[in-house]
């Protein structure tokens, strides 16, 4: 679920939470909030600062996975695996 940031539209009437801004996890299919959940004053959705995601330059090899401490298994027959 994405994380949305909200802040009040009127800083004099909002509660302590919405005056400073708050974050809220909401499913994508729900519309954005119009009112603060605590004080019921109007809020607006802020633009996020950006999303950072890990970038992998190349696929990990078997030796890289073993160096990282993972156990590497390879499928041999129907339902049997062998440790590499």
C-alpha positions in Angstrom: 0.0 0.0 0.0 1.3 3.4 -0.9 2.1 6.0 1.8 0.4 9.4 1.3 1.3 12.7 3.0 -1.4 15.2 4.0 -1.5 18.7 5.5 -4.3 21.0 6.5 -5.4 23.7 4.1 -6.0 26.2 6.9 -3.2 26.2 9.5 -5.1 28.2 12.0 -8.1 25.8 12.3 -6.3 22.5 12.0 -5.4 20.2 14.9 -1.8 19.7 16.0 -1.4 16.6 13.7 -2.7 18.0 10.5 -1.0 21.4 11.0 2.4 19.6 11.0 1.4 17.1 8.3 0.8 13.4 8.6 1.4 10.2 6.6 -1.2 7.6 6.0 -1.2 4.2 4.2 -4.2 3.8 2.0 -5.0 1.3 -0.8 -4.8 2.6 -4.4 -8.5 2.1 -5.0 -9.5 4.5 -2.3 -10.0 8.2 -3.1 -7.7 10.7 -1.3 -8.7 12.2 2.0 -10.7 15.4 2.1 -10.9 15.8 5.8 -8.5 15.2 8.7 -9.4 12.0 10.5 -9.1 13.7 13.9 -10.5 17.2 13.7 -12.5 17.0 10.4 -10.8 20.1 8.9 -10.0 20.1 5.2 -6.7 18.6 4.2 -4.8 18.4 0.9 -2.5 15.7 -0.4 1.2 16.6 -0.7 3.5 15.6 -3.4 6.0 13.0 -2.2 9.7 13.7 -2.1 10.3 10.6 -4.3 10.6 6.9 -4.0 13.9 5.2 -3.7 14.3 1.6 -4.7 17.3 -0.7 -4.7 19.0 -1.0 -8.0 20.7 -4.2 -9.0 23.2 -3.6 -11.8 23.5 -7.3 -12.8 21.8 -10.5 -11.8 23.4 -12.2 -8.8 25.5 -15.2 -9.6 25.7 -18.4 -7.6 29.0 -17.4 -6.1 27.6 -13.9 -5.1 24.7 -15.6 -3.4 26.9 -18.0 -1.5 29.2 -15.1 -0.4 26.1 -13.3 0.9 25.2 -16.4 3.0 22.4 -17.9 1.0 22.0 -21.6 0.3 21.7 -22.2 -3.4 19.6 -25.2 -4.5 19.2 -26.5 -8.1 16.2 -28.6 -9.2 17.3 -32.0 -10.4 14.2 -34.2 -10.8 10.5 -34.0 -10.1 10.5 -32.4 -6.5 14.1 -33.1 -5.7 16.7 -30.4 -5.2 20.5 -30.6 -4.8 22.6 -28.1 -2.9 25.2 -26.4 -5.0 
